[in-house]
C-alpha cells in the first residue's frame, strides 16, 4: 500500500499516473541499495561528475564502466548545442531501445537525461536517482525536460517521465549549504501554494534547522512537497492549466538566473522570484502590503546574500528574459501572482506599465532593505 509518511522518507512507494506510463517513486536507505535495485544487465549510466567525486567507489561497484557516460552537469552543458557528444557517447557504448538509461544526478542532469531518453530511439526506458534536494523534493516527478538554446533558458523540452525514481536521503549529506537552501526554495514555493498552515509549519521547522535535525526535517518535507505536487501533475501533465500555478516565482527567478550567468542558485532565484511576484501582487492590490512585508522577513535568511548579486545584474537582460519566457502569449507577460498562501492565480500583466517598474523598485529598494 503506497504512503507518504509525515516524518520518515524510508520504506514507501508512490505511484504517479502519466499519460505515457505510470511510474513509481521508491525510497532506499543508501545509494548502494538504490543502485542494487537497477537492472544491471540492461543499464547504461549517465552520471553527474559531482556525485561521482563523492560516491565514485559505490557507483563503480554497481555500474559498468564500459556503459557509463560522465557529464559535468552545468547550465552551459544543459544546452542543445552541447548535448551532441552525450548522445554520441551513449550510442557508441551500445545503448539501444531495449536498454535502460539510469540517470544519477541533480536537476540539470535530470533535464539532460530526460531529454535524451525521450528522443533517442523515439523513446526508451529511463530511471532516475536524484542526488540534490531540489531534484528529490520537486523536479523528480512531473516528467518535464528543459534544455537551453543559445541565450534562451529552457526553451526546448519534452514531457517524458522516468519509469522509476529511486530516492535516497544519504546523498543529501554531501551537499553544501547553498545547495540545501536552493532545494528549500522549491519546498517553500510548494507549501505557499498549499496553504498558510503548511507554510507556517515549514517555517517553524526551518527556524530550528541545523546539522543535528537536518535529515529528519528534509525527509519530512521531501514527502510533503511531493504530496502537494502530485495532484497538479496528474491532472495537468502537459502544463496547460492548473499546473501553471507551480511556476510561482519562476518567471522572475529564471530571469534572475540568466542575468547573473547562473550566479544565483536556482531555488534561491525562485525565492527572489516569489518575493518579486508577491511585491507585484501587492502593487496590483491583490494582497495587502503587510502580507508582502511579512513574507519578506520570513524568507530573508533563505536568499541572503544573493540580493546583492541581483542588484548588480543587467536589468536589460532581466527584462529580455522575462519577455521571452515560454509561458507568455502575445505581448503581455503571464505571471503567477498571489492573493495569499493557498491562493495563486495566473494573470496577464502589462510588461512596460507594470512589470518593469515593479522589478526596478524591487531590486533597487527591497534588496537594500
Secondary structure, 3 states (H helix, E strand, C coil): CCCCCCCCCCCCEEEECCCCCCEEEEECCCHHHHHHCCCCCCEEEEEEHHHHHHHHHHHHHHCCHHHEEEECCCCCCCEHHHCHHHHHHHHHCCCCCCCEEEEEECHHHHHHHHHHHHHHHHCCEEEEEECCHHHHHHHCCCCEEEEEECCEEEEEEEECCCCEEEECHHHHHHCCHHHHHHHHHHHHHHHHHHCHHHHHHHHHHHHCCCCCCHHHHHHHHHHHHHHHHHHHHHHCCCCCCHHHHHHCCHHHHHHHHHHCCCCCCHHHHHHHHHHHHHHHHHHCCCCCHHHHHHHHHHHHHHCCCHHHHHHCCCHHHHHHHHHCCCCCCCCCEEEEEECCCCCEEEEEECHHHHHHHHHHHHHHHHCCC
